[in-house]
Amino acid sequence: MFKAFLIKFAEIGVKGKNRDLFEAALAQQIKYALRRCEGQFAVRRNRGRIYIEALSAFDFEETVENLKTVCGISSICPMVQAKDEGVEKLCQDVVDYVAAQYPEKRFTFKVDARRAQKNYPLNSMEINALLGEKLLDAFPQLRVDVHKPEVMIHVEVREKIYIYSIEIPGPGGMPVGTNGKAMLLLSGGIDSPVAGYMVAKRGVKIDAVYFHAPPYTSERAKQKVVDLARLVARYSGPIYLHVVNFTEIQLAIYEKCPHDELTIIMRRYMMRIAEQIAKKTECLGLVTGESIGQVASQTMQSLAVTNEVCTMPVYRPCIGLDKQEIVELAEKIGTYETSILPFEDCCTIFVAKHPVTKPNLGVIKRHEENLKDGIEEMVRQAVETAELIVAEV
């Protein structure tokens, strides 16, 4: 029945003079998502609306599922398009729509008409009253409820007549690429893919860095992270994933630093390396999946010590979420099942039995002096030899 969609957005509508730029970015992201679908589509903007029209046969469910990954869309409205051929034809089109869409006619409804064509012979209120009357005549078992209707029948009178009553929720937020670019520290865990999704939803383009430690972490662990990047890329667009060989640095820290400080010192070097790559790729900040108090390296004291090595902002979108909330988001975006696959990342391999939870910055810096012979060269090598993988759907 449906061969077209009306795309609604929320925040973009209040962007003032920049609104056109945001709408154009959203239309571009919609086109990118539709490339994953069977069929041909036309995407057009008109007077603050975005329309999608199928130009060939297409899979409705597949199309909707891909549109639900486009950040910036608040709702997806499958609609019927009809030519403006007069008031009587409009009434018949709406009656035919309800007849086809709702086999069971026992519900309350309200008509919400909008007349964008000001030369149309009826105004919005008159259209509402007329269509309501025609529907009650055609289907006597229907009932009007103007306050809490079970079905809201929208009718827009524009260059064509648009009729819809279904609104499928989208992710909301802002179109990816409208708020700069950031570097995501992506591990094989549950939290960091969720963090990537959350910043992408705010319009941020994502690059990512993964710290690989062969032979202590396997190729399957690396592939797991690539798979996670591809899952996040459904929402964020293509992700440039930088795979850093961290083995030599980890072994040096393991050999020369107190074992209860391993995690925090490793984390500081990861942040140093991630920032160097971020600056080379013109990112404006780092993104991590950290949540206050979740593990020893994520206490307030640990986060403060980790931050000290960074000169650019560090964004932590999961910071106030508990584990269950993060898991629920991971399940929603489809990363959870991949995240729990049993392939260890480099942090868990070298974790201490009793890690420090309240590190002292002065003490940490003093112990990092044990690494001064050779560590800068190791960092330089790690940055320069990073493998680049383009993760996309």
C-alpha positions as CSV (number, residue, x, y, z in Angstrom):
1,M,0.0,0.0,0.0
2,F,2.7,2.5,1.0
3,K,5.1,3.8,-1.6
4,A,6.3,7.0,0.2
5,F,7.4,8.2,3.6
6,L,7.2,11.5,5.4
7,I,10.2,12.0,7.6
8,K,9.7,14.1,10.7
9,F,12.5,15.8,12.7
10,A,12.4,17.6,16.0
11,E,15.6,19.6,17.0
12,I,16.4,20.7,13.5
13,G,13.2,22.6,13.4
14,V,14.5,25.2,15.9
15,K,17.8,25.8,14.2
16,G,16.9,29.2,12.8
17,K,19.1,30.5,9.9
18,N,21.2,27.2,10.0
19,R,18.1,25.0,9.6
20,D,18.7,24.5,5.8
21,L,22.2,23.1,6.5
22,F,20.9,20.6,9.0
23,E,18.0,19.5,6.7
24,A,20.5,19.0,3.9
25,A,22.7,16.9,6.1
26,L,19.7,14.8,7.2
27,A,18.7,14.2,3.6
28,Q,22.2,13.1,2.8
29,Q,22.2,10.6,5.7
30,I,18.8,9.2,4.6
31,K,20.2,8.6,1.1
32,Y,23.2,6.8,2.6
33,A,20.9,4.5,4.7
34,L,18.6,3.8,1.7
35,R,21.6,2.5,-0.3
36,R,21.4,-0.5,1.9
37,C,17.9,-1.3,0.8
38,E,16.5,-3.0,-2.3
39,G,14.9,-0.7,-4.8
40,Q,15.3,2.9,-5.9
41,F,14.2,5.9,-3.9
42,A,13.9,9.7,-4.4
43,V,14.6,11.9,-1.4
44,R,13.4,15.5,-1.6
45,R,13.0,18.5,0.7
46,N,10.1,20.8,0.5
47,R,9.0,23.6,2.9
48,G,10.5,22.1,6.0
49,R,9.6,18.5,5.1
50,I,11.6,15.6,3.8
51,Y,9.9,13.1,1.6
52,I,11.0,9.7,0.4
53,E,9.3,8.2,-2.7
54,A,9.9,4.6,-3.9
55,L,10.6,4.5,-7.6
56,S,10.6,0.7,-7.8
57,A,9.5,-2.3,-5.9
58,F,11.0,-2.3,-2.4
59,D,10.9,-4.2,0.9
60,F,8.9,-2.1,3.4
61,E,10.3,-3.7,6.6
62,E,13.9,-3.5,5.4
63,T,13.4,0.2,4.4
64,V,11.9,1.1,7.8
65,E,14.6,-0.7,9.7
66,N,17.4,1.2,7.9
67,L,15.6,4.6,8.3
68,K,15.4,3.9,12.0
69,T,19.3,4.1,12.1
70,V,19.4,7.7,10.8
71,C,20.2,10.1,13.5
72,G,18.1,13.2,13.3
73,I,14.8,11.4,12.4
74,S,12.2,11.7,15.1
75,S,9.6,9.7,13.3
76,I,9.0,7.8,10.0
77,C,5.5,8.1,8.6
78,P,4.4,5.7,5.8
79,M,2.0,7.7,3.7
80,V,-0.3,7.7,0.7
81,Q,0.2,10.3,-1.9
82,A,-2.8,11.5,-4.0
83,K,-3.3,14.2,-6.6
84,D,-5.3,17.3,-5.7
85,E,-8.4,16.7,-7.7
86,G,-10.9,18.5,-5.6
87,V,-12.7,18.1,-2.2
88,E,-14.8,15.1,-3.2
89,K,-11.7,13.2,-4.3
90,L,-9.9,14.1,-1.1
91,C,-12.8,12.7,0.9
92,Q,-12.8,9.4,-1.1
93,D,-9.0,9.1,-0.8
94,V,-9.2,9.4,3.0
95,V,-12.1,6.9,3.2
96,D,-10.2,4.5,1.0
97,Y,-7.1,4.9,3.2
98,V,-8.9,4.0,6.4
99,A,-10.7,1.1,4.7
100,A,-7.4,-0.4,3.5
101,Q,-5.3,0.3,6.6
102,Y,-7.7,-0.7,9.4
103,P,-9.6,-3.9,8.8
104,E,-11.2,-3.6,12.2
105,K,-13.0,-0.3,12.3
106,R,-13.7,-0.2,16.1
107,F,-11.4,2.6,17.3
108,T,-11.6,6.3,18.2
109,F,-10.1,8.8,15.8
110,K,-9.3,12.4,15.1
111,V,-8.6,14.1,11.8
112,D,-5.6,16.5,11.8
113,A,-5.6,18.5,8.5
114,R,-3.0,21.0,7.4
115,R,-3.6,23.3,4.5
116,A,-0.3,24.5,3.1
117,Q,-1.9,25.4,-0.3
118,K,-3.7,28.6,0.8
119,N,-5.8,28.7,-2.4
120,Y,-7.5,25.5,-1.4
121,P,-11.3,26.1,-1.1
122,L,-11.5,24.8,2.5
123,N,-9.4,25.8,5.5
124,S,-7.9,23.3,7.9
125,M,-10.8,23.3,10.4
126,E,-13.3,22.9,7.6
127,I,-11.3,20.0,6.1
128,N,-11.2,18.3,9.6
129,A,-15.0,18.6,10.0
130,L,-15.8,17.4,6.5
131,L,-13.4,14.4,6.6
132,G,-14.7,13.4,10.1
133,E,-18.2,13.4,8.8
134,K,-17.4,11.3,5.7
135,L,-15.5,8.8,7.8
136,L,-18.4,8.4,10.3
137,D,-20.8,8.0,7.3
138,A,-18.6,5.3,5.8
139,F,-17.8,3.5,9.0
140,P,-20.6,4.0,11.6
141,Q,-18.7,1.9,14.2
142,L,-16.0,4.6,14.5
143,R,-16.0,7.2,17.2
144,V,-14.5,10.7,17.4
145,D,-12.2,11.5,20.3
146,V,-10.5,14.9,19.9
147,H,-8.5,14.5,23.2
148,K,-7.0,11.0,23.2
149,P,-7.8,9.3,19.9
150,E,-6.5,5.8,19.2
151,V,-5.8,6.8,15.6
152,M,-4.8,10.3,14.4
153,I,-5.4,10.6,10.7
154,H,-3.1,13.3,9.3
155,V,-4.0,15.0,6.0
156,E,-1.6,17.5,4.4
157,V,-2.8,19.6,1.5
158,R,0.3,20.6,-0.4
159,E,1.2,20.3,-4.1
160,K,-0.2,16.8,-3.5
161,I,-2.4,15.3,-0.9
162,Y,-0.5,13.4,1.8
163,I,-2.4,11.0,4.1
164,Y,-0.8,9.1,7.0
165,S,-1.7,7.8,10.5
166,I,1.3,5.7,11.5
167,E,4.4,7.3,13.1
168,I,7.3,4.9,13.6
169,P,9.8,6.3,16.1
170,G,13.3,7.2,14.9
171,P,16.5,7.7,17.0
172,G,16.0,11.4,17.2
173,G,19.1,13.7,17.8
174,M,21.0,15.5,15.1
175,P,22.3,14.4,11.6
176,V,25.8,12.9,11.8
177,G,28.5,15.3,10.7
178,T,26.8,18.5,11.8
179,N,28.8,18.7,15.1
180,G,32.4,18.0,14.2
181,K,34.4,14.8,14.6
182,A,35.7,12.9,17.6
183,M,37.9,9.9,18.3
184,L,36.2,6.9,20.0
185,L,38.4,4.6,22.1
186,L,36.7,1.4,21.0
187,S,37.2,-1.9,23.0
188,G,35.5,-5.2,22.6
189,G,33.2,-4.4,25.6
190,I,29.6,-3.3,26.0
191,D,30.2,0.4,26.9
192,S,32.3,1.9,24.2
193,P,30.0,1.0,21.2
194,V,27.1,2.6,23.2
195,A,29.2,5.7,23.8
196,G,29.9,5.9,20.0
197,Y,26.2,5.6,19.2
198,M,25.3,8.3,21.8
199,V,27.7,10.9,20.4
200,A,26.8,10.0,16.8
201,K,23.2,10.8,17.8
202,R,24.3,14.3,18.7
203,G,25.6,14.8,15.2
204,V,29.3,13.9,15.8
205,K,31.2,12.1,13.1
206,I,33.2,9.2,14.6
207,D,36.7,7.8,14.0
208,A,37.9,5.1,16.4
209,V,41.0,3.6,17.8
210,Y,41.5,0.1,19.1
211,F,44.5,-1.2,21.1
212,H,45.6,-4.6,20.0
213,A,48.1,-6.7,21.9
214,P,49.2,-9.8,19.9
215,P,49.8,-12.5,20.8
216,Y,48.0,-11.8,24.1
217,T,44.9,-10.8,22.2
218,S,43.8,-12.9,19.3
219,E,42.8,-12.0,15.7
220,R,39.3,-13.0,16.7
221,A,39.3,-10.3,19.4
222,K,40.4,-7.8,16.8
223,Q,37.7,-9.0,14.4
224,K,35.1,-8.6,17.2
225,V,36.0,-4.9,17.5
226,V,35.8,-4.5,13.7
227,D,32.4,-6.1,13.8
228,L,31.3,-3.7,16.6
229,A,32.6,-0.7,14.5
230,R,30.4,-1.9,11.6
231,L,27.4,-2.2,13.8
232,V,27.9,1.4,15.1
233,A,28.5,2.5,11.6
234,R,24.9,1.8,10.8
235,Y,24.1,4.9,12.8
236,S,27.3,6.9,12.4
237,G,28.2,6.3,8.8
238,P,31.6,4.8,7.9
239,I,34.1,4.6,10.8
240,Y,37.9,4.9,10.2
241,L,39.2,2.4,12.7
242,H,42.9,2.8,13.7
243,V,44.3,-0.5,15.1
244,V,47.3,0.2,17.4
245,N,49.8,-2.5,18.3
246,F,50.1,-1.9,22.1
247,T,52.0,-5.1,23.0
248,E,55.5,-3.5,23.5
249,I,54.1,-0.6,25.6
250,Q,52.0,-3.0,27.8
251,L,55.0,-5.3,28.4
252,A,57.2,-2.3,29.4
253,I,54.5,-1.1,31.9
254,Y,54.1,-4.6,33.2
255,E,57.8,-5.0,33.8
256,K,58.7,-1.5,35.2
257,C,55.6,-0.2,37.1
258,P,53.7,-1.4,40.2
259,H,51.1,-4.0,39.3
260,D,48.3,-2.3,41.2
261,E,48.8,0.7,38.9
262,L,49.0,-1.2,35.6
263,T,45.5,-0.4,34.4
264,I,45.7,3.3,35.2
265,I,49.1,3.8,33.6
266,M,48.1,1.7,30.5
267,R,45.0,3.8,30.3
268,R,47.1,7.0,30.4
269,Y,49.2,5.8,27.5
270,M,46.2,4.8,25.5
271,M,44.8,8.3,25.9
272,R,48.1,9.8,24.8
273,I,48.2,7.7,21.7
274,A,44.5,8.2,20.9
275,E,45.0,12.0,21.2
276,Q,48.0,12.0,18.8
277,I,45.9,10.1,16.2
278,A,42.9,12.3,16.9
279,K,45.0,15.5,16.2
280,K,46.4,14.0,13.0
281,T,42.8,13.2,11.8
282,E,41.4,16.6,12.8
283,C,39.2,15.3,15.6
284,L,38.0,17.8,18.2
285,G,37.9,15.4,21.2
286,L,38.1,11.9,22.5
287,V,35.1,9.7,23.4
288,T,35.2,6.8,25.9
289,G,32.6,4.4,27.4
290,E,33.5,5.1,31.0
291,S,30.9,5.2,33.7
292,I,31.6,6.5,37.2
293,G,32.5,3.8,39.6
294,Q,31.9,0.9,37.3
295,V,35.5,-0.5,37.6
296,A,38.7,0.6,39.4
297,S,39.9,2.7,36.5
298,Q,36.6,4.6,36.4
299,T,36.5,6.1,39.9
300,M,36.5,9.9,40.1
301,Q,40.1,9.8,41.2
302,S,41.1,7.4,38.4
303,L,39.3,9.5,35.7
304,A,41.0,12.6,37.0
305,V,44.4,11.0,36.7
306,T,43.6,9.7,33.2
307,N,42.4,13.1,32.0
308,E,45.6,14.7,33.1
309,V,47.5,13.5,30.0
310,C,45.0,15.0,27.6
311,T,45.0,18.4,26.1
312,M,41.7,18.0,24.1
313,P,38.3,17.4,25.7
314,V,37.3,13.9,26.7
315,Y,33.6,13.1,26.3
316,R,32.0,10.3,28.3
317,P,28.3,10.0,27.3
318,C,27.8,6.9,29.5
319,I,29.2,8.6,32.6
320,G,26.0,8.7,34.6
321,L,24.4,5.5,33.4
322,D,24.5,2.2,35.4
323,K,25.4,-1.1,33.7
324,Q,21.8,-2.2,33.1
325,E,21.0,1.1,31.3
326,I,24.1,0.7,29.1
327,V,23.2,-3.0,28.4
328,E,19.7,-1.9,27.4
329,L,21.1,0.6,25.0
330,A,23.5,-2.0,23.6
331,E,20.6,-4.3,23.0
332,K,18.6,-1.5,21.3
333,I,21.4,-0.7,18.8
334,G,22.3,-4.4,18.2
335,T,25.9,-4.4,19.7
336,Y,25.2,-6.4,22.9
337,E,25.5,-9.9,21.5
338,T,28.8,-9.1,19.7
339,S,30.2,-7.4,22.8
340,I,29.7,-10.4,25.1
341,L,31.6,-12.8,22.8
342,P,34.4,-14.3,24.9
343,F,37.4,-12.8,23.2
344,E,39.6,-10.8,25.7
345,D,40.9,-7.3,25.0
346,C,44.3,-6.0,26.0
347,C,43.1,-4.4,29.3
348,T,41.6,-7.6,30.7
349,I,44.7,-9.6,29.9
350,F,47.0,-7.4,32.1
351,V,44.6,-6.4,34.8
352,A,45.9,-6.6,38.4
353,K,44.1,-8.6,41.1
354,H,43.9,-5.6,43.4
355,P,44.1,-2.4,41.2
356,V,44.4,0.9,42.9
357,T,41.0,2.7,43.0
358,K,42.2,6.1,44.3
359,P,45.5,6.8,42.4
360,N,47.6,9.7,43.4
361,L,48.7,11.7,40.4
362,G,52.2,12.5,41.8
363,V,52.8,8.9,42.6
364,I,51.7,7.7,39.1
365,K,53.9,10.3,37.4
366,R,56.9,9.2,39.5
367,H,56.4,5.5,38.6
368,E,56.0,6.5,34.9
369,E,59.6,7.8,35.1
370,N,60.6,4.1,35.1
371,L,59.5,4.0,31.5
372,K,61.5,7.1,30.3
373,D,64.1,5.1,28.5
374,G,62.4,4.1,25.3
375,I,58.8,4.8,25.9
376,E,58.5,7.8,23.6
377,E,59.9,5.8,20.7
378,M,57.4,3.0,21.5
379,V,54.6,5.5,21.4
380,R,55.9,7.0,18.1
381,Q,56.1,3.6,16.6
382,A,52.6,2.7,17.8
383,V,51.1,5.8,16.2
384,E,53.0,5.5,12.9
385,T,52.3,1.8,12.4
386,A,48.6,1.8,13.3
387,E,46.5,-0.2,10.8
388,L,43.6,1.6,9.2
389,I,40.4,-0.3,8.6
390,V,37.3,1.3,7.2
391,A,34.3,-0.1,9.0
392,E,31.0,0.4,7.1
393,V,27.8,-1.5,6.4
